[in-house]
Amino acid sequence: MDRADRDAFQEGFVEPPDLRSAHVVVVGNEKGGTGKSTLSIHLSVALMKAGFRVATLDLDTRQQTLTRFFENRRSFAESSPWTVELPHHFALARGSSDNVRDNETVEFGAFAEAIGAVEHAYEFVVIDTPASDSYLMRLAHSLADTLVSPVNDSYIDVDVFSRVHHDRSKRGAVAHYADLVIEARRKRHLVDQGLIDWVLVRNRIASLQSNNAKQIAVSLGRMAGELKFRAADGLHDRVIFRELFPIGLTALDPIEEAMRTGALSSSQLSARREIEGLVETLQLPRRGSGLAHLQARHEWFNRIADVYREMGVAC
């Protein structure tokens, strides 16, 4: 399949929000080290804890952090004293050919097969993306209903969204990753009149608020109006988000039982509340009494469209 064929396929690949039952959450940022996999892990587990049918897709064919986490979680589940929720997980393999286009074709085919297998059978699909630009990464972005972009409190991280420069005439120009998202939004609107709810999440927040962190918060607030995204606070830089990785658990799991303490520490409890707060902030489709998921998706679309109309975005 050549590039023209794949582009044509893409135009028929994204279905209107009312027809595709799965709500696609893409965690993406071209800057590495922002905590994409950590957010993917916790969002997936939070959605399963809420009773949703969840599929996960790891597009980071080199690191595969999301894949290793769920391998650890599956291993723990074999002897766990409680029922451990597991998603339907796909890990894309890297193309092994010396020809870049051949590798791209193989990876695209695997991605299309994975999405086709879950888009109507699951309520949420969470996709973890690599910190690199590729056709596959761009395709995932164009499929997103909710795009979550974690960013650290650093102007180095801000620079992939809005140009950071000492020269005022160059400062604030749309940077490469923001341009990628703008293009994904354009394609999405052309294909099915859909929208991508873009949420920039301040991640790995330091416990002590520095002057730099305050400046970053102000910068994100300004950028939100220019680039049309919603800004939110994510997760603090807590040891618990890393120390549970080897056994495939999160702060949302009954770790007090695993550690036989009978209670959570204040830090563990705060971590749990942060995850729950982030999921609430994302305003994903809600499960209600007697409310079918497709209807919830429709209500989500109308609710989020109103938010972007207030920003001046045509929906």
C-alpha positions in Angstrom: 0.0 0.0 0.0 1.6 3.3 -1.1 1.2 6.7 0.6 -1.6 7.8 -1.7 -3.6 4.6 -0.9 -3.0 5.0 2.8 -4.2 8.6 2.8 -7.3 7.6 0.9 -7.9 4.8 3.5 -7.5 7.3 6.3 -10.2 9.5 4.9 -12.6 6.6 5.2 -11.1 5.3 8.4 -12.3 7.8 11.0 -16.0 7.4 11.5 -18.3 10.1 12.7 -18.5 10.2 16.6 -22.0 8.8 16.6 -21.0 5.7 14.6 -17.8 4.7 16.4 -18.6 3.5 19.9 -15.0 3.7 21.2 -13.8 7.0 22.5 -10.1 7.3 21.5 -7.8 8.9 24.0 -4.3 9.7 22.6 -1.5 10.6 24.9 1.0 12.5 22.8 3.8 15.0 22.8 6.9 15.1 20.5 9.0 16.1 23.5 10.3 13.1 25.4 10.4 12.6 29.2 7.1 14.3 29.9 5.3 11.3 31.4 3.2 10.1 28.5 3.4 6.4 29.4 2.7 7.2 33.1 -0.5 9.1 32.1 -1.5 6.3 29.7 -1.1 3.7 32.4 -3.2 5.6 35.0 -5.9 6.7 32.6 -6.3 3.2 31.4 -6.6 1.7 34.9 -8.9 4.5 36.0 -11.3 3.8 33.2 -11.3 0.1 33.9 -11.9 0.8 37.6 -14.9 2.8 36.5 -16.3 -0.3 34.8 -15.6 0.7 31.1 -14.3 -1.8 28.5 -10.9 -0.5 27.7 -8.4 -1.4 24.9 -4.8 0.0 24.9 -2.4 0.4 22.1 1.3 1.0 22.4 2.8 2.8 19.4 6.2 3.4 21.1 7.7 0.4 19.3 11.1 1.1 20.9 10.4 1.8 24.6 7.1 -0.1 25.0 6.7 1.1 28.5 2.9 0.7 28.4 3.3 -2.9 27.2 5.8 -3.8 29.9 3.5 -2.3 32.6 0.6 -4.5 31.5 2.9 -7.5 31.2 3.8 -6.9 34.9 0.2 -6.4 35.8 -0.9 -9.6 34.0 1.8 -11.5 35.9 0.6 -10.0 39.3 -3.0 -10.9 38.4 -2.1 -14.6 38.3 -1.6 -14.7 42.1 -3.5 -11.6 43.2 -5.9 -11.8 46.1 -8.3 -9.6 44.3 -9.5 -9.3 40.7 -7.1 -7.2 38.7 -8.5 -5.3 35.7 -6.7 -5.8 32.4 -7.3 -4.1 29.1 -7.3 -5.7 25.6 -3.7 -4.6 24.8 -1.9 -4.3 21.4 1.8 -3.7 21.1 2.9 -2.7 17.7 6.2 -4.2 16.5 8.8 -2.2 14.6 9.2 -2.9 10.9 12.4 -4.8 10.4 13.1 -4.0 6.7 15.9 -1.7 5.6 13.3 0.1 3.5 11.6 2.9 5.5 8.5 2.9 3.3 8.1 -0.9 3.7 8.3 -0.5 7.5 5.8 2.2 7.4 3.4 0.1 5.4 3.7 -2.9 7.7 3.3 -0.8 10.8 0.3 1.0 9.3 -1.4 -2.3 8.5 -0.9 -3.5 12.1 -2.3 -0.3 13.5 -5.4 -0.4 11.2 -6.0 -4.0 12.1 -5.8 -3.2 15.9 -8.1 -0.2 15.6 -10.6 -2.2 13.5 -10.7 -4.9 16.1 -11.6 -2.6 19.0 -13.4 0.5 17.7 -16.8 -1.0 18.1 -16.2 -3.6 20.8 -14.7 -1.3 23.5 -15.8 1.9 25.1 -12.4 3.5 25.3 -9.2 3.1 23.4 -6.0 4.6 25.0 -3.1 5.1 22.7 0.4 5.8 24.0 2.6 7.5 21.3 6.4 7.9 20.9 8.2 11.1 21.2 8.9 11.3 17.5 7.1 12.4 14.3 6.0 9.7 12.0 3.1 9.0 9.7 1.7 6.5 12.2 2.0 9.0 15.1 0.2 11.6 13.0 -2.6 9.1 12.1 -3.1 8.3 15.8 -3.5 12.0 16.5 -6.1 12.4 13.7 -8.1 9.6 15.3 -8.1 11.2 18.7 -11.3 12.3 20.4 -9.4 13.4 23.4 -5.7 14.3 23.0 -3.8 14.5 26.3 -0.4 16.3 26.0 1.7 16.2 29.2 4.2 19.0 29.7 6.8 19.6 32.4 7.2 22.9 34.1 10.0 23.9 31.7 10.4 26.3 28.8 12.2 23.5 27.0 8.9 21.6 27.0 6.9 24.7 26.1 9.1 25.2 23.0 7.5 22.3 21.1 4.1 24.2 21.4 5.0 27.8 21.1 8.4 29.2 20.1 10.5 30.4 23.1 12.9 33.0 21.9 14.7 36.1 23.3 13.7 38.0 20.1 10.1 39.2 20.6 9.5 39.1 16.8 10.1 35.3 16.9 8.6 34.5 20.2 5.2 32.8 20.3 5.3 31.4 16.8 3.5 28.0 16.4 6.1 25.3 17.1 6.4 21.9 15.4 4.2 19.8 17.7 1.4 22.3 17.9 1.5 22.5 14.1 1.1 18.7 14.0 -2.0 18.9 16.2 -3.5 21.7 14.1 -3.1 19.6 11.0 -4.6 16.6 12.7 -7.6 18.7 13.7 -8.0 20.0 10.2 -8.0 16.5 8.8 -10.4 15.3 11.4 -12.9 18.1 10.7 -12.7 17.4 6.9 -13.3 13.7 7.4 -16.2 13.6 9.7 -16.9 17.1 11.1 -15.5 15.8 14.4 -13.3 17.6 16.8 -10.2 16.8 18.9 -10.4 18.0 22.5 -6.8 18.9 23.2 -5.9 19.0 26.9 -2.4 20.2 27.9 -1.6 18.7 31.3 1.1 20.1 33.6 2.8 16.9 34.6 5.5 15.9 37.2 4.6 19.0 39.2 7.1 19.8 41.9 5.8 19.8 45.5 7.1 23.3 46.1 5.8 25.9 43.7 8.7 27.8 42.1 8.7 31.1 40.3 9.5 29.2 37.1 6.4 27.0 37.6 4.2 30.1 38.0 5.6 31.6 34.8 5.0 28.3 33.0 1.4 28.3 34.2 0.9 31.9 32.9 2.4 30.9 29.6 0.1 27.9 29.2 -2.9 30.1 30.0 -1.9 32.5 27.2 -1.2 29.7 24.8 -4.5 28.1 25.5 -6.4 30.9 23.8 -4.0 31.0 20.9 -3.7 27.3 20.2 -7.2 26.4 21.4 -6.6 23.8 24.1 -7.7 23.3 27.6 -5.1 23.5 30.4 -5.1 21.2 33.4 -2.9 20.0 36.3 -1.7 16.5 36.0 0.3 14.4 38.5 2.9 15.5 41.0 6.4 14.0 40.9 5.7 11.2 43.3 7.8 8.1 44.0 4.6 6.0 44.0 4.0 6.6 40.3 7.3 4.8 39.7 7.7 2.2 42.5 4.6 0.2 41.6 5.6 -0.3 38.0 7.5 -3.6 38.6 4.3 -5.3 39.9 1.9 -3.6 37.5 -0.1 -1.7 40.0 -1.2 1.9 40.5 -2.3 4.1 43.4 -5.9 3.3 42.3 -5.4 -0.4 43.1 -6.0 -1.7 46.7 -2.2 -1.5 47.4 -3.0 -1.3 51.1 -4.0 -4.9 50.9 -0.9 -5.8 48.9 1.3 -4.2 51.5 -0.9 -5.5 54.3 -0.9 -2.1 56.0 -4.7 -1.7 55.9 -4.4 2.0 55.1 -2.9 4.3 52.6 -0.2 6.8 53.5 -1.0 10.5 53.0 1.2 10.5 49.8 -0.5 7.4 48.4 -3.9 8.9 49.1 -3.0 12.2 47.5 -1.7 10.3 44.4 -5.0 8.5 44.1 -7.0 11.7 44.4 -4.7 13.3 41.7 -5.5 10.6 39.2 -9.2 10.7 39.9 -9.1 14.5 39.6 -7.3 14.4 36.3 -9.9 12.0 34.9 -12.6 14.3 36.0 -10.9 17.3 34.4 -10.7 15.5 31.1 -14.5 15.4 30.9 -14.6 12.1 29.1 -18.0 10.5 28.2 -19.8 9.7 31.4 -21.5 6.5 32.4 -25.0 7.2 33.7 -27.9 5.1 34.7 -29.6 3.7 31.6 -27.3 5.9 29.4 -25.9 3.9 26.5 -22.2 4.6 25.7 -23.0 6.0 22.2 -25.5 8.4 23.7 -22.8 9.4 26.3 -20.4 10.0 23.4 -23.0 12.2 21.7 -23.5 14.2 24.8 -19.7 14.5 25.3 -19.4 15.9 21.7 -22.1 18.5 22.3 -20.6 19.5 25.6 -17.0 19.8 24.4 -18.1 21.6 21.2 -19.7 24.3 23.3 -16.4 24.8 25.1 -14.5 25.3 21.8 -17.2 27.6 20.4 -16.6 29.8 23.4 -12.9 29.8 22.3 -14.0 30.9 18.9 -13.5 27.5 17.1 -16.0 26.6 14.4 -17.6 23.2 15.4 
